[in-house]
Each structure stands twice: as C-alpha cells, then as structure tokens.
Amino acid sequence: MSTEVVDIQTPSGTFEIRVDVRWGDMDALRHVNNVAYFRYFEEARVRLFSAMGLDAARGRYGVLAHASCDFLKPLLYPACVVVGMKLLRLGRTSAEMDCWIADADDPGAIYARGRNVLVCADGATGRPAPWTDADRKMLIRCFSA
C-alpha cells in the first residue's frame, strides 16, 4: 500500500448513516456484541462506496486494509445509532477515516470510536489502484459539510 499523500484540502464534514440495532446483535450478556460494531462500520463504508459509485461491477472497488475499534460504553437493544466517518487522509490509493458510533437521540453519547483505512482496488487484478479525479471529487462531496 502506498503511503504517498495527495495534497488536497480535507473537508471538515462527516459522512453519517443511521442504523437500527437488531435484537440478534446482542450477546449473552445483553450487550450489543463487539462484532456488530464492526458490521455497523462496514454498513457505513458500503453506503459511502455506493454514494461514490465505486463497485466491482464498474471495475473498481474499495478494500478494507485496517480496522480498529475502541469500545467506550455498552450499547443495549433497542437502540438506533448514528455511524459517522470523517476523512483524515487521502493518499494515492488509500483513504484513512476516523469512525464512531453514537446514540441517534444523543449524539454526544459515543459508544465506540475506530479507525478504518480503505484502499481502492482494480477489479481485474485485485491490486491497489490510484484514486481517479472523479473518485476524489466524490469523496470530497461525500464528506462536505
């Protein structure tokens, strides 16, 4: 993965989605299971890729290269959460994002924080591919306030 950073203005906005917590997301202790947090982050990434028009059918797709999550407080069913992402860095082939999961009714109540690194990949080779100008414009649009 290239670490070359492209000199762009990183927008100050966020990309956010709402997710309803499902009963099946709970574990035996009645907390939302840690795996579900990663699924919520995944849903946000999938919707971001869709908003960008990035998919394998068009010959390019996004690959998750890194995911981390700090679990800050228990999330209990029933709930609706906001999954947010903020673009931190846009490299030649990668994008680094700060991620969080918050209560939809109280955005100050943060359940988890994480970091994702996405890599643009060529559909034919599976190898990293540079972001196109169109990709960059869509990323900026998706993260604009």
C-alpha positions as CSV (number, residue, x, y, z in Angstrom):
1,M,0.0,0.0,0.0
2,S,1.4,3.4,-1.0
3,T,1.8,6.0,1.7
4,E,2.1,8.9,-0.7
5,V,-0.2,11.6,0.5
6,V,-2.1,13.7,-2.2
7,D,-2.1,17.4,-1.4
8,I,-5.9,18.1,-1.1
9,Q,-8.0,20.1,1.3
10,T,-9.6,17.6,3.7
11,P,-13.2,18.6,4.1
12,S,-14.4,19.3,7.7
13,G,-17.7,17.4,7.3
14,T,-18.7,13.9,8.1
15,F,-20.4,11.0,6.4
16,E,-23.2,9.6,8.6
17,I,-25.8,6.9,8.5
18,R,-28.4,5.7,10.9
19,V,-28.6,2.0,11.9
20,D,-31.3,0.3,14.0
21,V,-29.8,-2.1,16.5
22,R,-31.3,-5.5,16.0
23,W,-32.3,-7.9,18.8
24,G,-29.9,-10.5,17.2
25,D,-27.0,-8.1,17.6
26,M,-26.9,-8.8,21.4
27,D,-24.7,-11.3,23.1
28,A,-25.4,-13.5,26.2
29,L,-24.8,-10.5,28.5
30,R,-27.5,-8.5,26.7
31,H,-24.9,-6.1,25.3
32,V,-24.5,-5.5,21.6
33,N,-21.8,-7.9,20.6
34,N,-18.4,-6.5,19.6
35,V,-18.7,-8.0,16.1
36,A,-21.9,-5.9,15.5
37,Y,-19.9,-2.7,15.9
38,F,-17.6,-3.7,13.0
39,R,-20.8,-4.5,11.0
40,Y,-22.1,-1.0,11.7
41,F,-18.8,0.4,10.4
42,E,-19.0,-1.9,7.4
43,E,-22.5,-0.6,6.6
44,A,-21.2,3.0,6.6
45,R,-18.4,2.0,4.3
46,V,-20.7,0.2,1.9
47,R,-23.0,3.2,1.8
48,L,-20.0,5.5,1.2
49,F,-18.8,3.4,-1.7
50,S,-22.4,3.4,-3.1
51,A,-22.6,7.2,-2.8
52,M,-19.2,7.4,-4.6
53,G,-20.3,5.0,-7.4
54,L,-17.4,2.7,-6.5
55,D,-18.2,-1.0,-7.1
56,A,-16.7,-4.1,-8.6
57,A,-19.2,-4.1,-11.5
58,R,-17.6,-0.9,-12.7
59,G,-14.1,-2.5,-12.4
60,R,-13.0,-0.8,-9.2
61,Y,-13.9,-1.4,-5.5
62,G,-12.9,-0.5,-2.0
63,V,-11.0,-2.9,0.2
64,L,-10.6,-2.6,4.0
65,A,-6.9,-2.6,4.8
66,H,-7.2,-1.7,8.5
67,A,-10.0,-1.6,11.1
68,S,-9.8,-0.8,14.8
69,C,-12.4,-0.1,17.4
70,D,-12.3,1.2,21.0
71,F,-15.4,0.2,22.9
72,L,-16.3,3.1,25.1
73,K,-19.6,2.1,26.7
74,P,-22.1,-0.7,26.3
75,L,-24.7,-0.5,23.7
76,L,-28.0,-2.1,24.5
77,Y,-31.0,-3.2,22.5
78,P,-33.3,-1.5,21.5
79,A,-31.5,1.5,20.1
80,C,-30.8,3.5,16.9
81,V,-27.3,4.7,16.3
82,V,-25.5,7.1,14.1
83,V,-22.4,5.7,12.5
84,G,-20.1,8.6,11.4
85,M,-16.9,8.8,9.5
86,K,-14.5,11.7,9.0
87,L,-11.9,11.7,6.3
88,L,-8.4,12.1,7.9
89,R,-6.1,11.5,5.0
90,L,-6.4,10.7,1.3
91,G,-3.4,9.0,-0.2
92,R,-2.7,7.9,-3.8
93,T,-4.6,4.6,-3.3
94,S,-5.8,4.8,0.2
95,A,-8.1,6.8,2.5
96,E,-7.9,6.9,6.3
97,M,-11.0,7.7,8.3
98,D,-11.9,8.3,11.9
99,C,-15.2,6.4,12.7
100,W,-17.6,6.5,15.6
101,I,-20.9,5.0,16.8
102,A,-23.2,7.4,18.7
103,D,-26.7,7.4,20.1
104,A,-29.1,8.7,17.4
105,D,-31.1,10.6,20.1
106,D,-28.0,11.9,21.9
107,P,-25.0,12.4,19.5
108,G,-22.8,13.2,22.5
109,A,-23.2,9.7,23.8
110,I,-20.4,7.8,22.0
111,Y,-20.4,4.0,22.2
112,A,-17.3,3.4,20.2
113,R,-14.5,5.1,18.2
114,G,-12.5,3.5,15.5
115,R,-10.2,4.0,12.5
116,N,-10.5,2.5,9.0
117,V,-8.1,2.5,6.1
118,L,-9.6,1.8,2.7
119,V,-7.7,1.0,-0.4
120,C,-9.1,1.5,-4.0
121,A,-8.5,-1.8,-5.9
122,D,-8.6,-2.7,-9.5
123,G,-11.4,-5.3,-10.2
124,A,-9.4,-7.3,-12.7
125,T,-6.1,-7.6,-10.7
126,G,-7.2,-7.1,-7.1
127,R,-4.2,-4.8,-6.8
128,P,-4.3,-1.2,-5.4
129,A,-5.3,1.4,-7.9
130,P,-4.9,5.1,-7.7
131,W,-8.0,7.2,-6.9
132,T,-9.2,8.9,-10.0
133,D,-10.0,12.6,-10.2
134,A,-13.7,11.6,-10.2
135,D,-13.2,9.4,-7.0
136,R,-11.5,12.3,-5.3
137,K,-14.3,14.7,-6.2
138,M,-16.9,12.2,-4.9
139,L,-15.0,11.7,-1.6
140,I,-14.9,15.4,-1.1
141,R,-18.6,15.7,-1.9
142,C,-19.5,12.8,0.5
143,F,-17.5,14.4,3.3
144,S,-18.5,18.0,2.7
145,A,-20.4,19.7,5.5
